[in-house]
Amino acid sequence: MKRKNFSGSEMQAANAMTVSPTGHLTEQIGQVTLLAFQETPSVSRFQKLMDDRDLLSSSDINIAADEEKDCILSQDFFCTPDYITPDGQLISNCFDSNKDNVPCPKSPEKSKISRSKRYRQEEVPHDILDTVLPCHQQNEDHATDSLEYEDDRLGKTLIDEVTQKKKYVSQSAVALRCRVMPPPCIKNPYLSETVMQDLDIFGNQRSKCTGFFPSVTGGDGGSRYRTDFHEIEQIGFGNFSRVFKVLKRIDGCLYAVKYSIRQLHQNTERRRALMEVQALAALGSHENIVGYYSSWFENEQLYIQMELCDRSLSLHTNPPMSTEKVLAAMYQIAKALQFMHERGIAHLDVKPDNIYMKNGVYKLGDFGFATLLNRTLPVDEGDARYMPPEILNENYEYLDKVDIFSLGVAVYELLKGSPLPDSGTQLLNLREGKIPLLPGHSMQLQNLLKMMLDPVPVRRPSAKKLLENPIFDRVRRSNTST
């Protein structure tokens, strides 16, 4: 075989072909390859990364492929655009023997799965890349892949940190949020001009740690009732609640605290128990209504702090009253009913047990059955012995006249001096307006009682008309003189 002799220039070109680490622009002319002379650039950080890519084991590649779906590129994470070479930009990093300026192609669109794209490029032989791609495009692709790899690692690290922060919430933080989270603002249905709706600005944050009405404790983690008050004695009880005489530690004054006997687990039960609190708060201050100070839920029970009175007019614990005192009580409770009815509220449980006296002033209390006259709230009648016939027949059209009937029965009981029976002909006669004669009492008073106990509600006097009756002239004069 004959050896072909090369000239000096041809030998230099052949030797230059073996020293092309970055891949140079080449032209093939027949069988001779002419290499365009170019100054060897300094090795960049991106080139070093590409040269070291063979050190990446196959297991690392598989792990990276599994985690690809969890990675976010840095430009996506920080909302910065991907780099795209501007159109029409001329770059002369390398030169050709025939062309002075070679336009650099636009960067190719980045694949959605950048790492798998780079992995496919690694499978392509280097000699193909060297003979096909221009020198600048190869460098650019290498740099782009290296940037994407670093961006993937940066985005992966940031996402892991954010995920860990989201997943971990300390128990102390949850407990603190539950403890300081205030209860929602509840609309008071007894206020005619209420602006505040059922408002809960904390939304779902509350449902994660508390119910609709969380249990409230004192500042030291104990009972607010035990922390703020010193219990002295029990002064009243019923089927649903108990009342205690207490001393408030911070101001040294005496109050009455009423709390429910059984726990209120359901929100419907709690809303129903709140009706008394809301009615008292909506009415505000009146001299003939037991004062209201505060309320709270504790251990699933409702506590109400109220004005402490001397005693009730219950005949089970008190001797019979004189006619003058009965008239005074009747007059003052009628004033309380007028005040309530003008604000659209009915009591529905007027009886001697719920009439209290303090310093000679009679006050109406226990608003557990209070409702609205317009019947927009549920109607639950109180003690059946004091209820008129229309309530027993579920006719709720004249709820204000129901209170007048109940007051008449209570006055009759006080004048008679003995408690009413739970059933029998005596109650039936009272509901029919048949009042037995009361010896020792004026006919004017007995006729007034007959009007108040009329079985037809529209014929009963209103609270305002009742107060205008001449029988109370002496009571009005005594109140004016004092």
C-alpha distance (Angstrom), angle and dihedral (degrees) to the residues before:
residue distance angle dihedral
M1 . . .
K2 3.77 . .
R3 3.77 119.6 .
K4 3.74 114.4 -133.3
N5 3.79 115.2 -133.0
F6 3.80 119.5 -134.9
S7 3.72 127.9 -153.1
G8 3.81 122.4 -122.9
S9 3.80 94.6 -99.2
E10 3.78 91.4 48.8
M11 3.82 91.6 51.1
Q12 3.81 90.9 52.0
A13 3.80 90.6 51.6
A14 3.79 91.5 49.5
N15 3.79 92.2 50.1
A16 3.78 91.5 48.7
M17 3.79 90.8 57.6
T18 3.77 91.5 66.3
V19 3.81 92.7 56.1
S20 3.74 102.0 59.5
P21 3.87 108.5 116.0
T22 3.74 95.3 159.6
G23 3.78 99.4 40.3
H24 3.82 115.9 -105.8
L25 3.76 131.1 -140.8
T26 3.79 107.3 -93.4
E27 3.73 138.6 -172.9
Q28 3.74 124.3 -158.9
I29 3.83 116.2 -146.0
G30 3.75 108.7 -178.4
Q31 3.81 108.2 -57.3
V32 3.77 95.9 -26.3
T33 3.82 120.0 86.8
L34 3.79 114.4 -149.1
L35 3.79 114.5 -157.2
A36 3.76 119.6 -149.3
F37 3.75 109.7 -128.5
Q38 3.80 113.5 -115.6
E39 3.77 133.8 166.3
T40 3.80 110.6 -110.2
P41 3.83 108.3 -110.0
S42 3.78 123.2 -136.9
V43 3.78 114.9 -95.5
S44 3.84 109.5 -99.5
R45 3.81 129.7 -146.9
F46 3.79 90.1 -106.6
Q47 3.84 91.9 52.5
K48 3.80 90.5 52.4
L49 3.78 90.1 53.0
M50 3.81 90.4 50.9
D51 3.81 92.3 47.3
D52 3.79 89.8 52.8
R53 3.78 95.0 48.5
D54 3.80 92.0 99.6
L55 3.80 87.9 66.9
L56 3.79 89.4 68.5
S57 3.79 107.9 102.1
S58 3.76 123.6 -136.0
S59 3.83 90.8 -114.3
D60 3.80 90.7 57.5
I61 3.79 89.9 51.7
N62 3.80 91.9 51.6
I63 3.81 91.7 49.1
A64 3.78 90.3 48.4
A65 3.79 90.9 50.6
D66 3.84 90.9 52.1
E67 3.77 92.2 50.6
E68 3.80 94.3 44.8
K69 3.79 93.6 96.7
D70 3.81 91.2 56.7
C71 3.81 95.0 51.9
I72 3.78 125.9 96.2
L73 3.79 120.6 -162.7
S74 3.76 114.5 -119.9
Q75 3.80 94.3 -116.2
D76 3.81 89.3 53.3
F77 3.80 92.5 45.9
F78 3.81 95.2 47.5
C79 3.82 94.6 34.2
T80 3.86 93.7 -118.2
P81 3.82 120.8 141.7
D82 3.77 122.3 -110.0
Y83 3.80 115.8 -105.2
I84 3.81 114.5 -96.5
T85 3.78 122.5 177.4
P86 3.84 108.8 -116.7
D87 3.76 117.1 -110.3
G88 3.80 117.2 -99.3
Q89 3.82 95.5 16.1
L90 3.85 112.9 147.2
I91 3.79 119.4 -147.9
S92 3.81 122.3 -176.7
N93 3.78 102.6 -169.4
C94 3.84 90.0 134.6
F95 3.76 132.1 21.2
D96 3.71 135.5 -146.3
S97 3.78 128.7 -141.5
N98 3.80 88.7 -119.3
K99 3.85 103.5 31.8
D100 3.77 129.7 54.1
N101 3.81 99.0 -168.4
V102 3.78 123.0 28.6
P103 3.85 116.2 -167.6
C104 3.79 110.8 -126.6
P105 3.79 111.9 -125.8
K106 3.81 120.0 -118.3
S107 3.75 116.9 -93.3
P108 3.78 109.8 -94.4
E109 3.76 117.2 -110.4
K110 3.76 111.1 -88.3
S111 3.75 114.8 -109.8
K112 3.79 116.6 -120.5
I113 3.80 88.1 -123.8
S114 3.77 100.3 44.8
R115 3.78 98.6 174.8
S116 3.78 94.8 52.2
K117 3.79 87.4 50.0
R118 3.81 90.9 53.9
Y119 3.79 90.2 47.1
R120 3.80 90.4 56.3
Q121 3.78 89.7 50.8
E122 3.78 90.8 53.6
E123 3.79 89.7 59.2
V124 3.85 91.4 59.7
P125 3.86 113.0 93.4
H126 3.79 116.0 -108.3
D127 3.81 94.3 -128.4
I128 3.80 90.3 61.0
L129 3.78 90.9 51.9
D130 3.78 90.9 46.7
T131 3.78 94.2 51.9
V132 3.80 99.2 39.9
L133 3.81 110.4 34.9
P134 3.80 123.7 65.3
C135 3.79 114.8 -114.6
H136 3.79 97.4 -110.4
Q137 3.79 94.2 48.0
Q138 3.79 91.1 53.2
N139 3.79 91.5 51.5
E140 3.76 91.0 47.2
D141 3.79 93.6 50.2
H142 3.79 90.6 48.9
A143 3.79 91.4 49.9
T144 3.82 92.1 46.2
D145 3.80 92.1 51.6
S146 3.78 91.3 48.3
L147 3.81 91.4 49.9
E148 3.79 91.0 48.5
Y149 3.80 90.3 50.7
E150 3.81 92.1 51.2
D151 3.81 91.2 43.2
D152 3.79 89.5 51.8
R153 3.78 91.0 52.0
L154 3.82 92.4 46.7
G155 3.79 93.1 46.8
K156 3.79 91.5 45.9
T157 3.81 91.2 52.0
L158 3.80 93.4 48.6
I159 3.79 93.5 46.4
D160 3.82 90.8 49.7
E161 3.80 90.5 52.2
V162 3.81 92.5 48.6
T163 3.82 91.4 46.4
Q164 3.77 92.0 50.5
K165 3.79 91.4 49.7
K166 3.79 91.2 49.8
K167 3.78 94.5 47.3
Y168 3.77 97.0 47.8
V169 3.80 118.2 69.8
S170 3.77 115.2 161.0
Q171 3.77 118.9 -125.2
S172 3.79 90.6 -127.7
A173 3.80 90.1 58.3
V174 3.81 91.2 50.6
A175 3.80 91.6 48.3
L176 3.80 91.8 48.4
R177 3.80 91.9 49.9
C178 3.80 91.1 49.4
R179 3.79 91.3 49.7
V180 3.80 98.9 48.8
M181 3.81 97.3 36.5
P182 3.81 107.0 112.2
P183 3.80 121.1 -137.6
P184 3.79 117.8 -102.6
C185 3.79 123.4 -89.9
I186 3.80 109.9 -101.6
K187 3.77 124.5 -152.9
N188 3.79 111.7 -117.7
P189 3.82 106.0 -135.2
Y190 3.82 92.0 -163.4
L191 3.80 92.3 65.6
S192 3.78 112.0 85.6
E193 3.81 94.5 -158.8
T194 3.78 101.2 42.2
V195 3.75 115.3 158.1
M196 3.78 98.5 176.6
Q197 3.78 113.9 85.8
D198 3.78 127.0 -168.7
L199 3.78 92.7 -60.7
D200 3.79 126.9 179.4
I201 3.79 111.3 169.5
F202 3.78 92.5 -177.7
G203 3.80 93.9 61.2
N204 3.80 115.2 175.2
Q205 3.77 92.7 2.8
R206 3.78 89.7 76.5
S207 3.80 96.6 48.5
K208 3.80 90.4 59.8
C209 3.78 93.9 65.9
T210 3.81 110.7 11.2
G211 3.75 142.2 36.0
F212 3.76 125.4 -122.7
F213 3.81 91.4 -78.6
P214 3.78 109.8 25.7
S215 3.75 121.6 -153.5
V216 3.77 109.6 -97.2
T217 3.76 122.5 -141.6
G218 3.75 135.3 -177.9
G219 3.76 125.7 -92.6
D220 3.80 92.2 -93.4
G221 3.81 92.7 51.4
G222 3.81 92.8 -99.3
S223 3.79 133.2 103.8
R224 3.78 116.8 -51.8
Y225 3.78 89.0 -149.0
R226 3.81 91.9 54.5
T227 3.79 92.8 40.8
D228 3.82 98.3 49.7
F229 3.80 101.5 31.2
H230 3.77 139.8 46.8
E231 3.80 109.7 -145.3
I232 3.79 113.7 -133.9
E233 3.81 108.0 172.7
Q234 3.79 144.8 -32.4
I235 3.80 111.9 -97.5
G236 3.79 102.0 173.7
F237 3.77 145.2 10.6
G238 3.77 140.1 -179.6
N239 3.77 141.9 169.9
F240 3.80 93.1 -72.9
S241 3.80 108.3 22.8
R242 3.78 148.9 21.6
V243 3.80 130.0 -139.6
F244 3.79 124.5 -146.8
K245 3.77 133.5 -170.5
V246 3.80 106.6 -127.5
L247 3.78 140.6 177.1
K248 3.78 116.4 -135.2
R249 3.77 108.1 -134.6
I250 3.80 98.5 -149.4
D251 3.84 99.2 52.3
G252 3.81 102.0 20.3
C253 3.83 94.3 -129.3
L254 3.79 128.9 132.7
Y255 3.81 121.1 -115.4
A256 3.78 140.1 166.7
V257 3.81 116.6 -116.9
K258 3.76 118.1 -164.0
Y259 3.80 121.3 -168.0
S260 3.77 135.2 175.3
I261 3.78 117.7 -101.2
R262 3.77 99.1 -140.8
Q263 3.77 127.1 45.4
L264 3.79 118.1 -98.9
H265 3.79 105.0 -136.9
Q266 3.79 100.1 163.1
N267 3.79 124.3 69.7
T268 3.82 89.8 -131.8
E269 3.80 90.1 57.6
R270 3.77 91.3 48.8
R271 3.78 93.0 48.9
R272 3.78 90.0 50.7
A273 3.79 91.6 50.2
L274 3.79 89.9 49.6
M275 3.80 91.4 61.1
E276 3.79 91.2 83.6
V277 3.79 92.4 50.0
Q278 3.78 93.0 47.2
A279 3.80 93.1 47.9
L280 3.81 92.2 51.2
A281 3.80 91.9 46.2
A282 3.80 92.8 48.0
L283 3.80 93.4 49.8
G284 3.78 93.6 50.7
S285 3.77 123.6 -169.7
H286 3.80 122.3 -10.2
E287 3.79 127.6 157.6
N288 3.80 92.5 -128.7
I289 3.82 97.5 46.3
V290 3.80 122.3 77.2
G291 3.80 107.8 -104.4
Y292 3.78 121.4 -110.0
Y293 3.82 122.2 -147.9
S294 3.79 112.9 164.0
S295 3.79 146.4 -24.0
W296 3.79 138.7 -163.9
F297 3.79 143.6 166.2
E298 3.77 117.8 -110.2
N299 3.79 127.4 171.1
E300 3.81 88.7 -8.1
Q301 3.83 90.5 -57.0
L302 3.80 129.6 112.9
Y303 3.81 116.9 -124.1
I304 3.83 121.3 -164.9
Q305 3.78 122.6 -168.7
M306 3.81 110.3 -152.5
E307 3.76 143.1 165.2
L308 3.79 114.0 -72.6
C309 3.80 113.3 -124.2
D310 3.77 129.2 -167.2
R311 3.78 98.1 -118.4
S312 3.80 145.4 -41.0
L313 3.79 126.8 -105.9
S314 3.78 93.3 -114.7
L315 3.82 109.7 144.9
H316 3.80 89.4 -146.1
T317 3.80 90.2 73.2
N318 3.82 104.4 21.3
P319 3.81 135.7 60.7
P320 3.82 120.7 -114.9
M321 3.80 116.4 -72.7
S322 3.78 128.6 -126.0
T323 3.80 120.7 -110.2
E324 3.81 92.4 -108.5
K325 3.79 92.4 54.3
V326 3.79 91.9 45.7
L327 3.82 90.5 51.9
A328 3.84 90.1 48.3
A329 3.80 91.0 51.1
M330 3.81 91.2 45.7
Y331 3.78 92.3 51.1
Q332 3.80 96.0 47.7
I333 3.81 94.6 45.4
A334 3.82 88.3 49.6
K335 3.83 87.2 56.0
A336 3.79 89.5 52.6
L337 3.82 90.6 49.9
Q338 3.80 91.7 49.4
F339 3.79 89.6 51.3
M340 3.81 90.7 50.5
H341 3.80 97.1 43.7
E342 3.79 91.8 50.9
R343 3.79 86.7 58.6
G344 3.79 92.9 48.3
I345 3.81 97.5 -107.1
A346 3.80 128.2 127.7
H347 3.82 122.9 -161.1
L348 3.84 100.7 -154.7
D349 3.81 94.9 -172.2
V350 3.80 107.4 68.5
K351 3.80 110.3 154.4
P352 3.82 137.8 129.1
D353 3.81 92.5 -91.8
N354 3.82 89.4 60.9
I355 3.82 96.1 46.6
Y356 3.79 112.7 89.8
M357 3.78 134.7 -172.1
K358 3.80 128.7 -145.3
N359 3.81 122.8 174.1
G360 3.81 91.1 -19.4
V361 3.84 93.6 -49.7
Y362 3.80 119.6 116.9
K363 3.79 117.9 -139.3
L364 3.79 134.1 -171.6
G365 3.80 115.8 -132.0
D366 3.81 144.7 164.2
F367 3.82 104.1 68.7
G368 3.79 95.0 -178.1
F369 3.83 92.2 124.1
A370 3.80 97.8 38.9
T371 3.80 115.0 136.1
L372 3.80 140.5 163.0
L373 3.77 123.6 -82.8
N374 3.81 91.2 -134.4
R375 3.84 88.9 63.1
T376 3.80 94.3 -125.1
L377 3.80 88.8 131.0
P378 3.81 128.1 58.5
V379 3.81 115.5 -85.1
D380 3.79 117.1 -134.9
E381 3.78 114.8 173.2
G382 3.77 120.6 -138.4
D383 3.79 128.0 -141.1
A384 3.81 106.5 -2.9
R385 3.83 92.5 -144.1
Y386 3.81 89.7 69.2
M387 3.81 97.6 41.0
P388 3.84 122.4 108.6
P389 3.81 120.9 -126.6
E390 3.84 95.0 -102.9
I391 3.79 91.5 61.7
L392 3.79 91.1 51.0
N393 3.81 86.4 52.1
E394 3.83 90.2 49.6
N395 3.78 94.6 -112.8
Y396 3.80 105.4 145.8
E397 3.78 99.8 170.3
Y398 3.82 96.9 110.2
L399 3.77 106.1 37.1
D400 3.81 93.9 155.7
K401 3.79 89.6 59.0
V402 3.81 88.8 52.5
D403 3.81 88.6 66.0
I404 3.81 90.5 50.4
F405 3.80 91.0 53.0
S406 3.83 91.8 48.3
L407 3.80 91.4 49.4
G408 3.82 89.7 51.6
V409 3.81 91.9 52.5
A410 3.83 90.6 47.2
V411 3.83 91.6 50.8
Y412 3.79 90.3 48.2
E413 3.81 90.0 52.2
L414 3.82 91.8 49.3
L415 3.80 92.4 48.5
K416 3.78 91.7 46.7
G417 3.80 90.4 50.3
S418 3.82 97.8 -140.9
P419 3.82 132.8 87.6
L420 3.78 119.3 -100.0
P421 3.79 117.6 -106.5
D422 3.76 118.9 -112.8
S423 3.82 91.7 -117.7
G424 3.78 141.8 -11.3
T425 3.79 141.2 94.7
Q426 3.80 93.3 -52.8
L427 3.80 91.5 65.6
L428 3.80 92.1 43.4
N429 3.81 91.0 52.8
L430 3.80 92.0 50.0
R431 3.82 91.8 51.7
E432 3.80 89.2 51.3
G433 3.81 91.5 50.2
K434 3.79 94.2 -109.6
I435 3.79 104.0 138.6
P436 3.82 118.7 -176.5
L437 3.78 115.6 -130.2
L438 3.77 115.6 -88.8
P439 3.79 109.2 -144.3
G440 3.79 114.9 -140.1
H441 3.81 95.4 26.2
S442 3.78 128.0 101.1
M443 3.79 121.8 -102.4
Q444 3.80 88.9 -126.7
L445 3.79 89.5 64.1
Q446 3.80 93.6 43.9
N447 3.82 91.3 50.1
L448 3.79 90.1 50.8
L449 3.77 89.5 52.6
K450 3.80 90.3 50.1
M451 3.81 89.7 54.9
M452 3.77 91.5 49.6
L453 3.83 91.7 50.0
D454 3.82 95.6 48.0
P455 3.85 108.4 140.7
V456 3.83 88.8 -137.6
P457 3.82 106.1 75.3
V458 3.82 96.6 -153.7
R459 3.81 90.3 60.3
R460 3.78 93.3 56.8
P461 3.80 115.9 95.8
S462 3.77 120.7 -109.9
A463 3.78 120.1 -118.3
K464 3.79 89.7 -101.7
K465 3.81 93.1 52.1
L466 3.77 90.2 45.6
L467 3.79 91.7 57.1
E468 3.80 90.3 51.8
N469 3.80 92.6 59.7
P470 3.84 112.1 119.1
I471 3.77 90.7 -129.4
F472 3.79 88.0 80.4
D473 3.79 96.3 54.4
R474 3.78 92.0 102.1
V475 3.80 91.1 47.3
R476 3.82 91.1 51.1
R477 3.77 91.6 49.5
S478 3.78 91.9 50.3
N479 3.78 91.1 49.5
T480 3.81 90.9 49.7
S481 3.79 93.0 50.4
T482 3.79 92.3 51.1
